[in-house]
């Protein structure tokens, strides 16, 4: 075990996702193993000839939560992020911190895709003069971090990692870096995405990334099952409030756990095919950065998208990175319930990791009817699994197109 570097306390959590409009509902439904995939209630399949017309969608209307004038100036991805941030900030007890010591890092994979495409329709159908004057602030990738920064008065820096499906986890890593570097005492971190839209659905389907189970969407996301055939698109946001240990202790904050290490790597391999080498390096770096040993890691919330090649390859990389010390390990993919939130995935799965650590229980991977015999590690198969007491660690993996690999190491409070 190496000497650990400074860590960040997790003091607040917030989320909007297909399992629930808040953390409590989300966690309750995750432990129940609720599937959220469903056929979309629109005519996109007929209108556009979509091959896949199902996804996982959020359960709330942002206009029921945010003031209407504020919501109208936000892309759905921004609405989700702001709602999650307000919940996380309240959950943390609304920390009193000077603006110059408060930072924001919120990632996204695509940004305001709904705004871009809707306003392009306006240009074509009604002319350029009818375009919403807030279009650019709504579509820009940094819109969510900017609006959260303004809402909370954060002046230490507001950043937006855009690394496909690794974006949300990279945001957590950058928040830890800001605290370690002394740039901030508190950092609001997370990720968001809203692209359940005909264009992304068509693009992912045509590259054969999506499940084709149009007659049974509820069971379509099935990581580690022998019949898995692709992921299910999801949407939503998740936010965590990170604080330096000193700041959290000084105000007597409730601490869920700690972000103790982070690992990032790039594959330099292929734009859409993963590399076990890059994944293993990210895991190994996160463990070393946290100053823990492989035997301390009892749970991994895996990237686990339900693709034929990706699922087993990740587990093999994980075993390699942990030097085969995996008897104590239980792995889950919560994407089986939420679908794949792309840029929001690493953030939501970081929330699940923190809650698993805090409550000492790993949520299930659902829809496993026939476990792939090539699966090298223990899976929380269709039911939650209790985690041990004492000082333990949980990892969250998030890997994105382009070969972006991120792993976050959380340790118990």
C-alpha positions as CSV (number, residue, x, y, z in Angstrom):
1,X,0.0,0.0,0.0
2,X,1.3,3.4,-1.0
3,X,0.9,6.6,1.1
4,X,-2.5,8.1,0.2
5,X,-2.8,11.6,-1.2
6,X,-5.4,14.0,0.1
7,X,-9.0,12.9,-0.5
8,X,-12.4,14.7,-0.9
9,X,-15.4,14.1,1.2
10,X,-18.7,13.4,-0.5
11,X,-21.3,15.4,1.4
12,X,-24.2,15.8,-1.1
13,X,-25.9,13.8,-3.8
14,X,-28.5,14.7,-6.4
15,X,-30.0,13.1,-9.5
16,X,-32.7,13.0,-12.1
17,X,-32.7,9.8,-14.0
18,X,-35.0,7.0,-15.3
19,X,-35.2,5.3,-11.9
20,X,-36.3,8.5,-10.1
21,X,-36.4,12.2,-9.8
22,X,-34.3,12.3,-6.7
23,X,-31.7,10.2,-4.9
24,X,-34.1,8.4,-2.4
25,X,-36.4,7.2,-5.1
26,X,-33.6,6.2,-7.4
27,X,-31.9,4.1,-4.7
28,X,-35.1,2.5,-3.6
29,X,-35.9,1.4,-7.2
30,X,-32.3,0.3,-7.9
31,X,-32.4,-2.1,-4.9
32,X,-35.7,-3.4,-6.2
33,X,-34.2,-4.0,-9.6
34,X,-36.6,-1.9,-11.6
35,X,-36.2,-1.8,-15.4
36,X,-37.0,1.5,-16.9
37,X,-36.7,0.7,-20.6
38,X,-39.9,1.2,-22.6
39,X,-41.3,1.8,-26.1
40,X,-41.4,5.5,-26.8
41,X,-44.8,7.2,-26.9
42,X,-44.4,9.0,-30.2
43,X,-44.5,8.3,-33.9
44,X,-40.8,8.5,-34.5
45,X,-40.6,4.9,-35.7
46,X,-43.1,5.5,-38.5
47,X,-42.1,9.0,-39.2
48,X,-38.4,8.4,-39.5
49,X,-38.1,4.7,-40.0
50,X,-36.2,4.1,-36.7
51,X,-35.1,0.6,-36.2
52,X,-35.0,1.1,-32.4
53,X,-37.9,3.0,-30.8
54,X,-37.3,2.4,-27.1
55,X,-35.2,4.0,-24.4
56,X,-35.0,4.9,-20.7
57,X,-36.4,8.4,-20.0
58,X,-36.5,10.5,-16.9
59,X,-39.6,10.3,-14.7
60,X,-40.2,14.0,-14.0
61,X,-41.1,17.1,-16.0
62,X,-38.5,19.8,-15.3
63,X,-41.1,22.4,-15.6
64,X,-42.7,21.0,-12.5
65,X,-39.5,21.6,-10.6
66,X,-37.9,24.7,-12.0
67,X,-39.4,28.2,-12.4
68,X,-40.8,28.3,-16.0
69,X,-38.8,31.3,-17.1
70,X,-35.6,29.6,-15.9
71,X,-36.5,26.2,-17.5
72,X,-37.2,27.8,-20.9
73,X,-33.6,29.1,-21.1
74,X,-32.2,25.6,-20.6
75,X,-31.8,22.6,-22.9
76,X,-33.2,19.5,-21.3
77,X,-29.7,18.4,-20.4
78,X,-29.3,21.7,-18.5
79,X,-32.6,21.3,-16.8
80,X,-31.7,17.9,-15.5
81,X,-28.3,19.1,-14.3
82,X,-29.6,22.1,-12.5
83,X,-32.3,20.1,-10.7
84,X,-29.8,17.5,-9.6
85,X,-27.3,20.2,-8.5
86,X,-30.0,21.9,-6.3
87,X,-30.8,18.6,-4.7
88,X,-27.2,17.8,-4.0
89,X,-26.5,21.3,-2.6
90,X,-29.4,21.0,-0.3
91,X,-28.4,17.5,0.7
92,X,-25.0,18.8,1.6
93,X,-26.6,21.3,3.9
94,X,-26.0,24.4,1.6
95,X,-22.4,24.8,2.7
96,X,-21.3,28.3,3.5
97,X,-18.2,28.9,1.3
98,X,-16.8,32.0,-0.3
99,X,-17.5,32.0,-4.0
100,X,-13.8,32.1,-4.7
101,X,-13.4,28.8,-3.0
102,X,-16.4,27.1,-4.7
103,X,-15.9,25.3,-8.1
104,X,-18.1,23.4,-10.6
105,X,-17.2,20.6,-13.0
106,X,-20.1,19.1,-14.9
107,X,-19.4,16.9,-18.0
108,X,-21.5,15.9,-21.0
109,X,-21.0,13.8,-24.0
110,X,-22.9,15.8,-26.5
111,X,-24.5,18.9,-24.9
112,X,-27.7,20.5,-26.1
113,X,-28.6,18.2,-28.9
114,X,-32.3,18.9,-28.6
115,X,-31.7,22.7,-28.9
116,X,-29.4,22.3,-31.9
117,X,-31.8,20.2,-33.8
118,X,-35.0,21.9,-32.8
119,X,-33.6,25.4,-33.7
120,X,-32.3,24.0,-37.1
121,X,-35.9,23.0,-37.8
122,X,-37.0,26.5,-36.9
123,X,-34.5,27.9,-39.4
124,X,-35.6,25.6,-42.2
125,X,-39.3,26.0,-41.6
126,X,-39.8,29.5,-40.3
127,X,-36.6,31.4,-41.1
128,X,-33.5,32.6,-39.2
129,X,-35.3,35.5,-37.5
130,X,-37.5,33.1,-35.5
131,X,-34.6,31.3,-33.9
132,X,-34.6,31.5,-30.1
133,X,-32.1,34.2,-28.9
134,X,-31.0,31.8,-26.1
135,X,-30.0,29.1,-28.6
136,X,-26.3,29.4,-28.2
137,X,-26.2,29.5,-24.4
138,X,-28.6,26.5,-24.4
139,X,-26.7,24.3,-26.9
140,X,-23.2,24.9,-25.7
141,X,-21.6,21.9,-23.9
142,X,-20.7,24.1,-20.9
143,X,-24.2,25.3,-20.4
144,X,-24.9,23.1,-17.4
145,X,-21.8,24.0,-15.5
146,X,-22.3,27.6,-16.3
147,X,-25.9,27.7,-15.0
148,X,-24.9,25.8,-11.9
149,X,-22.0,28.2,-11.3
150,X,-24.3,31.2,-11.6
151,X,-27.0,29.6,-9.4
152,X,-24.5,28.8,-6.6
153,X,-22.2,31.8,-7.0
154,X,-19.1,29.6,-7.8
155,X,-16.1,31.6,-8.7
156,X,-13.2,29.2,-8.3
157,X,-13.7,27.9,-11.9
158,X,-16.4,26.1,-13.8
159,X,-15.3,23.3,-16.2
160,X,-16.8,20.9,-18.6
161,X,-15.1,17.7,-19.6
162,X,-16.4,16.3,-22.9
163,X,-15.1,12.8,-23.2
164,X,-18.1,10.8,-24.5
165,X,-19.3,8.3,-21.9
166,X,-16.3,9.0,-19.6
167,X,-17.3,12.7,-19.1
168,X,-19.2,12.3,-15.8
169,X,-16.5,10.3,-14.2
170,X,-13.8,12.7,-15.5
171,X,-15.8,15.5,-13.8
172,X,-15.5,13.7,-10.5
173,X,-11.7,13.3,-11.1
174,X,-11.3,17.0,-12.0
175,X,-13.2,18.0,-8.9
176,X,-10.8,16.0,-6.7
177,X,-7.9,17.6,-8.6
178,X,-9.2,21.1,-7.8
179,X,-9.4,20.3,-4.1
180,X,-6.0,18.7,-4.0
181,X,-4.5,21.6,-5.8
182,X,-5.9,24.1,-3.3
183,X,-8.1,25.8,-6.0
184,X,-11.3,25.2,-4.1
185,X,-12.7,23.9,-0.8
186,X,-16.0,22.7,-2.3
187,X,-16.6,21.5,-5.8
188,X,-19.9,20.5,-7.4
189,X,-19.3,17.7,-9.9
190,X,-21.2,15.5,-12.1
191,X,-22.6,14.8,-15.6
192,X,-25.7,15.2,-17.7
193,X,-27.2,14.1,-21.0
194,X,-30.5,14.4,-22.9
195,X,-30.3,12.8,-26.3
196,X,-33.3,10.4,-26.5
197,X,-33.9,11.9,-30.0
198,X,-34.4,10.4,-33.4
199,X,-30.9,11.4,-34.7
200,X,-28.8,9.8,-31.8
201,X,-31.1,6.8,-31.8
202,X,-30.6,6.3,-35.6
203,X,-26.8,6.9,-35.3
204,X,-26.3,4.4,-32.5
205,X,-28.6,1.8,-34.1
206,X,-26.8,2.1,-37.5
207,X,-23.4,1.4,-35.8
208,X,-25.0,-1.6,-34.2
209,X,-24.5,-0.3,-30.6
210,X,-28.1,-0.5,-29.5
211,X,-30.1,-3.5,-28.5
212,X,-32.6,-4.6,-31.1
213,X,-35.1,-6.1,-28.7
214,X,-37.9,-3.9,-29.9
215,X,-40.5,-6.5,-28.8
216,X,-39.1,-6.7,-25.2
217,X,-37.5,-3.4,-24.3
218,X,-37.9,-4.1,-20.5
219,X,-35.3,-6.9,-20.7
220,X,-33.1,-5.4,-23.5
221,X,-30.3,-4.1,-21.2
222,X,-28.7,-7.3,-19.9
223,X,-25.0,-7.0,-19.2
224,X,-23.2,-10.3,-18.8
225,X,-26.1,-12.3,-20.2
226,X,-25.2,-14.6,-23.1
227,X,-27.9,-13.0,-25.3
228,X,-26.9,-9.3,-24.7
229,X,-26.9,-7.4,-28.0
230,X,-26.2,-3.8,-27.2
231,X,-27.1,-1.0,-24.9
232,X,-30.3,1.0,-24.3
233,X,-30.1,4.7,-24.5
234,X,-30.9,6.6,-21.3
235,X,-31.0,10.2,-20.1
236,X,-30.6,12.2,-16.9
237,X,-28.0,13.8,-14.6
238,X,-26.3,13.2,-11.4
239,X,-24.3,15.6,-9.1
240,X,-22.0,15.1,-6.1
241,X,-20.8,17.8,-3.7
242,X,-17.1,17.3,-2.9
243,X,-15.3,19.0,0.0
244,X,-11.8,19.0,1.3
245,X,-11.7,16.9,4.5
246,X,-10.8,20.0,6.5
247,X,-13.7,22.0,5.2
248,X,-16.2,19.2,5.8
249,X,-14.9,18.5,9.3
250,X,-14.9,22.2,10.3
251,X,-18.6,22.5,9.6
252,X,-19.6,19.1,10.9
253,X,-20.8,17.8,7.6
254,X,-22.4,14.4,7.1
255,X,-19.9,12.4,4.9
256,X,-21.1,9.6,2.7
257,X,-17.6,8.5,1.8
258,X,-14.5,9.8,0.2
259,X,-13.2,10.3,-3.4
260,X,-9.8,9.0,-2.6
261,X,-8.3,8.2,-6.0
262,X,-8.7,8.8,-9.7
263,X,-7.3,7.1,-12.8
264,X,-7.5,8.3,-16.4
265,X,-6.0,6.9,-19.5
266,X,-6.5,7.0,-23.3
267,X,-6.4,4.0,-25.5
268,X,-4.8,5.4,-28.7
269,X,-6.5,2.5,-30.3
270,X,-9.9,3.0,-32.1
271,X,-12.7,5.6,-32.2
272,X,-15.3,3.2,-30.9
273,X,-13.7,-0.1,-29.9
274,X,-12.4,-0.3,-26.4
275,X,-8.9,-1.4,-25.3
276,X,-8.3,-3.5,-22.2
277,X,-4.9,-1.9,-21.8
278,X,-6.3,1.6,-21.3
279,X,-9.0,0.3,-19.0
280,X,-6.6,-1.6,-16.9
281,X,-4.2,1.4,-16.6
282,X,-7.1,3.6,-15.4
283,X,-8.1,1.1,-12.7
284,X,-4.5,0.6,-11.6
285,X,-3.9,4.3,-11.4
286,X,-7.0,4.9,-9.4
287,X,-6.1,2.2,-6.8
288,X,-2.5,3.5,-6.5
289,X,-3.7,7.1,-6.3
290,X,-6.1,6.2,-3.4
291,X,-3.3,4.4,-1.5
292,X,-5.3,1.3,-1.3
293,X,-4.6,-2.3,-2.2
294,X,-6.5,-4.6,-4.5
295,X,-7.9,-6.6,-1.6
296,X,-9.6,-3.4,-0.3
297,X,-11.8,-3.2,-3.4
298,X,-15.0,-5.1,-2.6
299,X,-17.3,-3.7,-5.3
300,X,-17.1,-2.2,-8.8
301,X,-19.9,-0.3,-10.5
302,X,-18.8,-1.3,-14.0
303,X,-19.2,0.5,-17.3
304,X,-21.0,-2.7,-18.4
305,X,-23.1,-1.4,-21.3
306,X,-24.6,-4.8,-22.4
307,X,-22.4,-5.1,-25.5
308,X,-21.1,-8.5,-26.6
309,X,-17.4,-7.5,-26.6
310,X,-17.3,-4.7,-24.1
311,X,-18.7,-6.4,-21.0
312,X,-16.3,-9.3,-20.7
313,X,-13.3,-7.3,-21.9
314,X,-13.8,-4.8,-19.1
315,X,-14.0,-7.5,-16.4
316,X,-10.8,-9.1,-17.8
317,X,-9.1,-5.7,-17.7
318,X,-10.3,-5.2,-14.1
319,X,-8.9,-8.6,-13.0
320,X,-5.6,-7.8,-14.7
321,X,-5.4,-4.4,-13.0
322,X,-6.2,-5.9,-9.6
323,X,-3.6,-8.6,-10.1
324,X,-6.2,-11.3,-9.9
325,X,-7.1,-10.4,-6.2
326,X,-10.8,-10.6,-6.8
327,X,-12.3,-13.2,-4.5
328,X,-13.8,-10.4,-2.3
329,X,-15.2,-8.5,-5.3
330,X,-18.8,-8.1,-6.5
331,X,-19.5,-6.3,-9.8
332,X,-22.7,-4.7,-11.0
333,X,-23.9,-2.7,-14.0
334,X,-26.7,-0.4,-13.0
335,X,-27.1,0.4,-16.7
336,X,-29.2,-2.7,-16.8
337,X,-31.8,-0.6,-15.0
338,X,-31.2,3.0,-16.1
339,X,-29.9,2.5,-19.6
340,X,-26.8,4.3,-20.8
341,X,-26.7,8.0,-19.8
342,X,-23.6,8.7,-22.0
343,X,-22.0,11.8,-20.5
344,X,-24.1,11.4,-17.4
345,X,-23.3,7.7,-16.9
346,X,-20.1,8.1,-14.9
347,X,-21.7,10.6,-12.6
348,X,-24.9,8.6,-11.9
349,X,-22.8,5.5,-11.3
350,X,-20.6,7.4,-9.0
351,X,-23.7,8.2,-7.0
352,X,-24.6,4.5,-7.0
353,X,-21.0,3.7,-5.8
354,X,-21.2,6.2,-3.0
355,X,-24.6,4.8,-1.8
356,X,-23.3,1.2,-2.1
357,X,-20.4,2.2,0.1
358,X,-22.5,4.1,2.6
359,X,-25.3,1.5,2.9
360,X,-22.9,-1.5,2.5
361,X,-25.0,-3.1,-0.3
362,X,-24.3,-3.4,-4.0
363,X,-27.3,-2.9,-6.3
364,X,-28.1,-5.7,-8.8
365,X,-27.5,-6.3,-12.4
366,X,-30.9,-7.2,-13.7
367,X,-32.1,-9.2,-16.7
368,X,-29.4,-11.9,-16.5
369,X,-31.2,-15.1,-17.6
370,X,-28.1,-17.0,-18.7
371,X,-24.8,-15.7,-17.3
372,X,-22.1,-15.7,-19.9
373,X,-19.7,-18.5,-19.0
374,X,-16.8,-16.3,-20.0
375,X,-17.6,-13.9,-17.1
376,X,-14.5,-14.0,-14.9
377,X,-15.8,-12.2,-11.8
378,X,-18.7,-12.4,-9.4
379,X,-21.8,-10.4,-10.5
380,X,-24.6,-9.1,-8.4
381,X,-26.9,-11.2,-10.5
382,X,-30.6,-10.1,-10.3
383,X,-30.4,-9.3,-6.6
384,X,-28.5,-6.9,-4.3
385,X,-25.4,-8.2,-2.5
386,X,-24.4,-7.1,1.0
387,X,-20.9,-5.6,1.3
388,X,-18.6,-6.1,4.3
389,X,-18.0,-3.7,7.2
390,X,-14.8,-2.0,8.1
391,X,-12.6,0.1,5.8
392,X,-13.5,-0.8,2.2
393,X,-13.2,0.7,-1.3
394,X,-15.6,0.8,-4.3
395,X,-14.6,1.6,-7.9
396,X,-16.6,3.2,-10.7
397,X,-15.5,2.6,-14.2
398,X,-16.5,4.8,-17.2
399,X,-15.2,4.4,-20.7
400,X,-16.0,6.5,-23.7
401,X,-15.8,6.4,-27.5
402,X,-12.4,7.7,-28.5
403,X,-10.7,5.6,-25.9
404,X,-11.3,7.7,-22.9
405,X,-10.9,5.6,-19.7
406,X,-11.8,6.9,-16.2
407,X,-11.9,5.1,-12.9
408,X,-12.8,6.7,-9.5
409,X,-11.9,5.1,-6.2
410,X,-14.3,5.7,-3.3
411,X,-13.4,4.8,0.3
412,X,-15.6,4.4,3.3
413,X,-16.1,7.2,5.8
